[in-house]
Amino acid sequence: MKSFISEDFLLRSDMAVAIYNYCKDLPIIDYHSHFNPQDIAENRRFDNVTQLALADDHYKWRLMRANGIDEKYITGNGADEEKFRYWCATIEDAIGNPLYHWTHLEMLRYFGYNGSINKERASYIYAHCNEIIKSKDFCVWGILKKFRIEMMGTTDNPLDTLEYHKQIAGHRKNDPTLTDVQPTFRPHVGVWGAHFEGYMVKLGEAAGHEIKSWDDLLIAFSRRIDYFHEMGCRISDHGLDFLAYEEEGNEDAIFKKALRGESLSHDEANRYRTALMVALAGLYAKKGWAMQLRMGGQGNNNKRMLQETGSGSGYAAISDEPFALPLSKLLNAMDMSKALPKTILYGLNPASDAMLSVMIGAFQGDGIPGKIQWGCPWWFNDNKTGIQNHLIALGNNGLVARFIGMLTDARSFMSYPRHEYFRRVMAQTVADWVDNGEFPGDADKLRHIVEGIAYRNAKNYFVAN
């Protein structure tokens, strides 16, 4: 049985097809991912399709669990072919789920397989894909070239030596056509979290400056930011599962208290978080970096499975904790200090969509087009409905033509068709506005807008300086 993936997949009108053609072959600026830099530096090859498609994809793991598959065949020690077979048996019933579309696009774009994916075909698909994987060009660099990945941002701990990024830079000297892989400064534990005291010791060692006070902390972070900048970093990333704002309190005294291992009060902890976020934003602004703030997530809900499978294995959820007021106060504090960098706000809860699409308008300026961005439909919103709703809300309340578009946000090198998926849904959404008589069918203007969302806006926003 032939797959439903056609040239006009998700495109319902001639206008949608024309708009998609404007952007379908553009390069990709993948400004946020979770790929392992070592895999890129060493140009990793894969033993089989399971390693490529399933080993690092918690989206797929969640669906397999929902289908009653034993953990042995998800993150456990089950045979790779059996894991793939169970995945095929899961995906054939995934009606309405974006993974149904993504998986068929993956099989078509990576392996030229355009048939149905189901348990009956699993053995054939497995053998077919593995034969192609054996070819000399099927490697990480080959994948990045195939999908025209012009720039990629990884996510990196401030303690990281960035040794693999150095190796990647060396490869690019020999071959400038290779992807520009930039580190991203992700100081999650340094802002708050477990193992705080030990982390501060390691941060001081990495920065060459012992941390005993608040000023020492800022010096250490500043030095690490300088180092990351030298290595090509132009983006920071903060996962804010809890967002609070507190003006009152002496951050130096609070930090020293935490450094001694003493418990902080609720207000003290919030003051520390607030002061550090404002200080870091100022350091980013001086470097011309973009700052990403991710809100509305609730990680590691299943503690039993956290112990069994580890963090990041598919047990996160959406939080319904409101954050509009502390977010506004935090951005305002940065702006009042002349320390608000280019900033991207992500909300995992769709209930925050309208709020975020309006909030960004309160802090635009400085002559920078789209300085404050409402980040793309992320994680659980990365589906057809989420993308449509995102574009419509941004169109209603902002300037969608300045939107920086999609990211991969994945650990799996099999994930790049998600950009095609986004571009197709975007093309149909824009076409609806035109077909409904809500925007002129001016080909040059439509091409400019769509090329901007798909590629050019992100390229300009994250350009290395």
C-alpha positions as semicolon CSV with decimal commas, in nm:
position;residue;x (nm);y (nm);z (nm)
1;M;0,000;0,000;0,000
2;K;0,143;0,336;-0,109
3;S;0,189;0,612;0,146
4;F;-0,031;0,921;0,144
5;I;0,278;1,148;0,131
6;S;0,251;1,329;-0,203
7;E;0,402;1,646;-0,345
8;D;0,095;1,834;-0,221
9;F;0,085;1,679;0,126
10;L;-0,102;1,916;0,366
11;L;-0,147;2,169;0,082
12;R;-0,514;2,213;-0,011
13;S;-0,504;2,482;-0,279
14;D;-0,299;2,602;-0,574
15;M;-0,202;2,908;-0,370
16;A;-0,070;2,684;-0,090
17;V;0,139;2,485;-0,340
18;A;0,283;2,807;-0,486
19;I;0,367;2,945;-0,140
20;Y;0,530;2,620;-0,032
21;N;0,744;2,623;-0,346
22;Y;0,886;2,958;-0,233
23;C;1,040;2,803;0,078
24;K;1,070;2,426;0,034
25;D;1,432;2,427;-0,088
26;L;1,570;2,695;0,143
27;P;1,850;2,608;0,388
28;I;1,768;2,553;0,756
29;I;1,884;2,764;1,048
30;D;1,843;2,510;1,330
31;Y;1,908;2,750;1,616
32;H;1,813;2,514;1,900
33;S;1,882;2,142;1,918
34;H;2,004;1,882;2,164
35;F;2,242;1,696;1,933
36;N;2,559;1,557;2,087
37;P;2,854;1,762;1,953
38;Q;3,073;1,452;1,976
39;D;2,853;1,278;1,718
40;I;2,909;1,569;1,481
41;A;3,281;1,607;1,547
42;E;3,339;1,236;1,491
43;N;3,097;1,217;1,196
44;R;2,905;0,935;1,358
45;R;2,775;0,646;1,153
46;F;2,479;0,432;1,259
47;D;2,466;0,053;1,281
48;N;2,097;0,037;1,196
49;V;1,779;0,242;1,159
50;T;1,678;0,188;1,522
51;Q;1,987;0,370;1,643
52;L;1,903;0,660;1,414
53;A;1,525;0,678;1,452
54;L;1,451;0,562;1,806
55;A;1,756;0,573;2,033
56;D;1,725;0,943;2,122
57;D;1,363;1,035;2,050
58;H;1,148;1,067;2,362
59;Y;0,852;1,179;2,147
60;K;0,840;0,826;2,006
61;W;0,903;0,663;2,343
62;R;0,594;0,828;2,492
63;L;0,377;0,694;2,210
64;M;0,513;0,341;2,244
65;R;0,436;0,341;2,617
66;A;0,083;0,457;2,541
67;N;0,056;0,157;2,308
68;G;0,147;-0,084;2,588
69;I;0,498;-0,165;2,466
70;D;0,729;-0,301;2,736
71;E;1,009;-0,061;2,839
72;K;1,256;-0,331;2,735
73;Y;1,173;-0,243;2,373
74;I;1,179;0,135;2,429
75;T;1,479;0,239;2,639
76;G;1,575;-0,111;2,758
77;N;1,801;-0,386;2,627
78;G;1,563;-0,533;2,369
79;A;1,703;-0,621;2,026
80;D;1,712;-0,327;1,787
81;E;1,504;-0,502;1,523
82;E;1,237;-0,583;1,781
83;K;1,232;-0,220;1,897
84;F;1,179;-0,107;1,539
85;R;0,902;-0,360;1,488
86;Y;0,720;-0,237;1,797
87;W;0,757;0,120;1,674
88;C;0,602;0,030;1,338
89;A;0,318;-0,146;1,520
90;T;0,262;0,172;1,721
91;I;0,278;0,424;1,438
92;E;0,022;0,248;1,220
93;D;-0,252;0,343;1,469
94;A;-0,129;0,697;1,544
95;I;-0,411;0,875;1,361
96;G;-0,415;1,248;1,441
97;N;-0,064;1,247;1,588
98;P;0,215;1,448;1,417
99;L;0,445;1,149;1,464
100;Y;0,241;0,965;1,202
101;H;0,328;1,236;0,953
102;W;0,686;1,286;1,075
103;T;0,766;0,914;1,057
104;H;0,637;0,874;0,702
105;L;0,831;1,186;0,599
106;E;1,143;1,047;0,768
107;M;1,121;0,717;0,584
108;L;1,065;0,895;0,253
109;R;1,331;1,166;0,285
110;Y;1,606;0,954;0,443
111;F;1,545;0,618;0,276
112;G;1,318;0,675;-0,024
113;Y;1,051;0,451;0,127
114;N;0,704;0,579;0,037
115;G;0,491;0,288;0,153
116;S;0,281;0,239;0,462
117;I;0,452;0,182;0,796
118;N;0,300;-0,103;0,994
119;K;0,397;-0,421;1,175
120;E;0,350;-0,634;0,862
121;R;0,605;-0,426;0,671
122;A;0,843;-0,374;0,964
123;S;1,098;-0,642;0,870
124;Y;1,114;-0,525;0,509
125;I;1,149;-0,157;0,609
126;Y;1,418;-0,245;0,865
127;A;1,627;-0,433;0,606
128;H;1,567;-0,168;0,339
129;C;1,683;0,116;0,564
130;N;1,983;-0,074;0,695
131;E;2,109;-0,139;0,343
132;I;2,106;0,236;0,274
133;I;2,270;0,314;0,607
134;K;2,572;0,110;0,493
135;S;2,649;0,359;0,214
136;K;2,956;0,579;0,269
137;D;2,760;0,906;0,263
138;F;2,514;0,800;0,531
139;C;2,676;0,970;0,829
140;V;2,609;1,277;1,041
141;W;2,780;1,521;0,804
142;G;2,602;1,359;0,512
143;I;2,265;1,408;0,683
144;L;2,340;1,773;0,761
145;K;2,436;1,838;0,399
146;K;2,134;1,653;0,264
147;F;1,893;1,868;0,461
148;R;2,088;2,191;0,398
149;I;2,153;2,268;0,764
150;E;2,338;2,598;0,736
151;M;2,366;2,668;1,108
152;M;2,299;2,455;1,416
153;G;2,289;2,555;1,782
154;T;2,368;2,285;2,038
155;T;2,292;2,320;2,412
156;D;2,599;2,328;2,633
157;N;2,686;2,353;3,002
158;P;2,899;2,658;3,097
159;L;3,153;2,410;3,241
160;D;3,204;2,249;2,901
161;T;3,549;2,280;2,743
162;L;3,375;2,281;2,401
163;E;3,646;2,043;2,282
164;Y;3,418;1,887;2,021
165;H;3,319;2,229;1,891
166;K;3,690;2,296;1,839
167;Q;3,712;1,978;1,634
168;I;3,405;2,077;1,433
169;A;3,560;2,419;1,363
170;G;3,870;2,239;1,236
171;H;3,659;2,032;0,996
172;R;3,496;2,351;0,866
173;K;3,835;2,506;0,793
174;N;3,902;2,216;0,560
175;D;3,549;2,220;0,417
176;P;3,364;2,554;0,451
177;T;3,046;2,395;0,311
178;L;2,996;2,204;0,636
179;T;2,732;2,317;0,886
180;D;2,823;2,601;1,123
181;V;2,774;2,434;1,463
182;Q;2,755;2,694;1,740
183;P;2,749;2,621;2,113
184;T;2,462;2,759;2,323
185;F;2,521;2,883;2,679
186;R;2,279;2,693;2,907
187;P;2,348;2,780;3,275
188;H;2,055;2,590;3,423
189;V;2,223;2,448;3,734
190;G;2,417;2,770;3,786
191;V;2,091;2,960;3,815
192;W;1,937;2,717;4,062
193;G;1,903;2,345;4,113
194;A;2,051;2,040;4,280
195;H;2,423;2,008;4,359
196;F;2,450;2,386;4,382
197;E;2,760;2,410;4,601
198;G;2,958;2,155;4,401
199;Y;2,860;2,323;4,078
200;M;2,991;2,657;4,203
201;V;3,327;2,502;4,282
202;K;3,347;2,359;3,930
203;L;3,232;2,687;3,774
204;G;3,505;2,873;3,960
205;E;3,765;2,624;3,840
206;A;3,646;2,652;3,479
207;A;3,656;3,032;3,498
208;G;3,986;3,049;3,684
209;H;3,823;3,253;3,960
210;E;3,723;3,116;4,300
211;I;3,361;3,193;4,381
212;K;3,304;3,323;4,734
213;S;3,062;3,610;4,674
214;W;2,799;3,745;4,435
215;D;3,057;3,955;4,253
216;D;3,278;3,647;4,215
217;L;2,984;3,461;4,062
218;L;2,927;3,731;3,802
219;I;3,299;3,742;3,719
220;A;3,299;3,364;3,669
221;F;2,993;3,373;3,444
222;S;3,137;3,667;3,250
223;R;3,458;3,476;3,182
224;R;3,271;3,169;3,065
225;I;3,052;3,384;2,841
226;D;3,368;3,537;2,694
227;Y;3,503;3,189;2,625
228;F;3,179;3,070;2,465
229;H;3,170;3,384;2,253
230;E;3,522;3,313;2,125
231;M;3,398;2,967;2,029
232;G;3,114;3,112;1,819
233;C;2,831;3,112;2,073
234;R;2,565;3,377;2,014
235;I;2,269;3,230;2,204
236;S;2,183;3,145;2,565
237;D;1,907;2,911;2,679
238;H;1,717;2,897;3,008
239;G;1,459;2,636;3,103
240;L;1,241;2,813;3,360
241;D;1,013;2,546;3,503
242;F;0,938;2,796;3,778
243;L;0,926;3,168;3,705
244;A;0,925;3,418;3,991
245;Y;1,018;3,780;4,049
246;E;1,139;3,939;4,373
247;E;1,293;4,287;4,409
248;E;1,367;4,284;4,781
249;G;1,675;4,122;4,931
250;N;2,053;4,132;4,931
251;E;2,168;3,893;4,660
252;D;2,523;3,874;4,797
253;A;2,405;3,768;5,143
254;I;2,157;3,525;4,991
255;F;2,419;3,371;4,763
256;K;2,667;3,326;5,048
257;K;2,394;3,160;5,252
258;A;2,324;2,915;4,970
259;L;2,697;2,855;4,925
260;R;2,717;2,749;5,291
261;G;2,451;2,487;5,221
262;E;2,182;2,664;5,419
263;S;1,822;2,655;5,305
264;L;1,681;2,969;5,147
265;S;1,337;3,106;5,218
266;H;1,089;3,130;4,932
267;D;1,151;3,504;4,893
268;E;1,529;3,463;4,915
269;A;1,532;3,198;4,645
270;N;1,318;3,418;4,422
271;R;1,544;3,717;4,478
272;Y;1,849;3,512;4,381
273;R;1,678;3,387;4,065
274;T;1,564;3,736;3,971
275;A;1,898;3,908;4,033
276;L;2,095;3,646;3,843
277;M;1,863;3,644;3,541
278;V;1,887;4,024;3,516
279;A;2,266;4,014;3,554
280;L;2,306;3,741;3,292
281;A;2,078;3,926;3,052
282;G;2,307;4,227;3,080
283;L;2,610;4,014;2,996
284;Y;2,430;3,868;2,694
285;A;2,323;4,214;2,576
286;K;2,684;4,337;2,581
287;K;2,781;4,049;2,353
288;G;2,488;4,096;2,117
289;W;2,354;3,748;2,204
290;A;1,996;3,626;2,189
291;M;1,844;3,490;2,512
292;Q;1,593;3,205;2,509
293;L;1,346;3,168;2,799
294;R;1,144;2,846;2,809
295;M;0,838;2,845;3,033
296;G;0,536;2,629;3,105
297;G;0,710;2,292;3,139
298;Q;0,688;2,044;3,424
299;G;0,967;1,788;3,415
300;N;1,013;1,436;3,548
301;N;0,655;1,381;3,665
302;N;0,697;1,006;3,704
303;K;0,959;0,963;3,977
304;R;0,963;0,584;3,958
305;M;1,044;0,591;3,588
306;L;1,293;0,873;3,643
307;Q;1,491;0,632;3,859
308;E;1,462;0,360;3,595
309;T;1,521;0,550;3,271
310;G;1,677;0,884;3,374
311;S;1,582;1,244;3,306
312;G;1,466;1,351;2,960
313;S;1,319;1,014;2,869
314;G;0,964;1,126;2,801
315;Y;0,795;1,196;3,135
316;A;0,759;1,574;3,111
317;A;0,423;1,751;3,100
318;I;0,264;2,092;3,059
319;S;0,242;2,316;3,365
320;D;-0,063;2,532;3,435
321;E;0,129;2,765;3,668
322;P;0,057;3,126;3,555
323;F;0,366;3,331;3,471
324;A;0,253;3,648;3,288
325;L;0,312;3,887;3,580
326;P;0,659;3,765;3,689
327;L;0,766;3,747;3,323
328;S;0,657;4,107;3,266
329;K;0,839;4,226;3,577
330;L;1,153;4,034;3,483
331;L;1,166;4,175;3,129
332;N;1,093;4,521;3,264
333;A;1,381;4,497;3,513
334;M;1,614;4,400;3,230
335;D;1,487;4,682;3,012
336;M;1,512;4,943;3,290
337;S;1,877;4,842;3,336
338;K;1,938;4,878;2,960
339;A;2,016;4,507;2,975
340;L;1,740;4,345;2,769
341;P;1,902;4,145;2,487
342;K;1,727;3,998;2,187
343;T;1,491;3,758;2,362
344;I;1,282;3,458;2,258
345;L;0,991;3,358;2,483
346;Y;0,862;3,001;2,460
347;G;0,546;2,882;2,633
348;L;0,469;2,513;2,656
349;N;0,108;2,562;2,766
350;P;-0,115;2,666;2,473
351;A;-0,318;2,867;2,725
352;S;-0,030;3,118;2,722
353;D;-0,036;3,169;2,344
354;A;-0,237;3,491;2,332
355;M;-0,053;3,633;2,633
356;L;0,291;3,573;2,484
357;S;0,193;3,698;2,138
358;V;0,089;4,025;2,305
359;M;0,365;4,041;2,570
360;I;0,643;4,059;2,311
361;G;0,493;4,381;2,177
362;A;0,547;4,556;2,512
363;F;0,927;4,525;2,484
364;Q;1,006;4,566;2,113
365;G;1,235;4,844;1,998
366;D;1,598;4,954;1,964
367;G;1,562;4,947;1,586
368;I;1,585;4,566;1,578
369;P;1,314;4,394;1,368
370;G;1,144;4,137;1,588
371;K;1,386;4,197;1,879
372;I;1,152;4,014;2,117
373;Q;1,021;3,691;1,966
374;W;0,745;3,455;2,063
375;G;0,935;3,134;2,002
376;C;0,803;2,868;1,770
377;P;0,537;2,611;1,868
378;W;0,751;2,396;2,091
379;W;0,748;2,037;2,213
380;F;0,384;1,939;2,275
381;N;0,271;2,225;2,049
382;D;0,480;2,105;1,754
383;N;0,184;1,974;1,555
384;K;-0,041;2,100;1,276
385;T;-0,292;2,263;1,510
386;G;-0,019;2,417;1,725
387;I;0,161;2,564;1,424
388;Q;-0,161;2,703;1,275
389;N;-0,271;2,854;1,607
390;H;0,074;3,004;1,660
391;L;0,078;3,177;1,322
392;I;-0,279;3,300;1,361
393;A;-0,221;3,439;1,712
394;L;0,100;3,608;1,603
395;G;-0,078;3,746;1,297
396;N;-0,358;3,879;1,516
397;N;-0,135;4,044;1,774
398;G;0,206;4,102;1,619
399;L;0,408;4,099;1,299
400;V;0,421;3,742;1,177
401;A;0,643;3,849;0,886
402;R;0,928;3,899;1,139
403;F;0,885;3,555;1,301
404;I;1,212;3,354;1,316
405;G;1,042;3,025;1,240
406;M;1,105;2,665;1,336
407;L;1,372;2,478;1,530
408;T;1,438;2,106;1,572
409;D;1,465;2,082;1,954
410;A;1,566;1,718;1,914
411;R;1,838;1,467;1,998
412;S;1,765;1,248;1,697
413;F;1,936;1,317;1,363
414;M;1,622;1,170;1,205
415;S;1,423;1,483;1,300
416;Y;1,486;1,721;1,012
417;P;1,162;1,653;0,820
418;R;0,991;1,844;1,102
419;H;1,109;2,159;0,926
420;E;0,937;2,046;0,606
421;Y;0,623;1,975;0,809
422;F;0,632;2,327;0,955
423;R;0,686;2,485;0,613
424;R;0,393;2,295;0,464
425;V;0,156;2,394;0,746
426;M;0,281;2,753;0,727
427;A;0,222;2,762;0,350
428;Q;-0,136;2,644;0,390
429;T;-0,204;2,892;0,672
430;V;-0,074;3,184;0,468
431;A;-0,264;3,059;0,162
432;D;-0,586;3,057;0,365
433;W;-0,543;3,430;0,432
434;V;-0,492;3,493;0,061
435;D;-0,767;3,258;-0,062
436;N;-1,012;3,415;0,186
437;G;-0,939;3,760;0,047
438;E;-0,764;3,875;0,364
439;F;-0,429;3,949;0,197
440;P;-0,334;4,029;-0,164
441;G;-0,204;3,749;-0,383
442;D;0,111;3,949;-0,457
443;A;0,368;3,682;-0,545
444;D;0,672;3,897;-0,466
445;K;0,537;4,004;-0,127
446;L;0,428;3,653;-0,033
447;R;0,764;3,511;-0,134
448;H;0,942;3,773;0,081
449;I;0,725;3,696;0,386
450;V;0,748;3,319;0,357
451;E;1,123;3,314;0,286
452;G;1,167;3,533;0,592
453;I;0,975;3,301;0,825
454;A;1,135;2,986;0,685
455;Y;1,495;3,107;0,673
456;R;1,603;3,469;0,639
457;N;1,467;3,610;0,967
458;A;1,649;3,349;1,175
459;K;1,966;3,395;0,974
460;N;1,963;3,769;1,044
461;Y;1,863;3,724;1,408
462;F;2,141;3,480;1,495
463;V;2,413;3,608;1,265
464;A;2,758;3,579;1,426
465;N;2,914;3,915;1,496
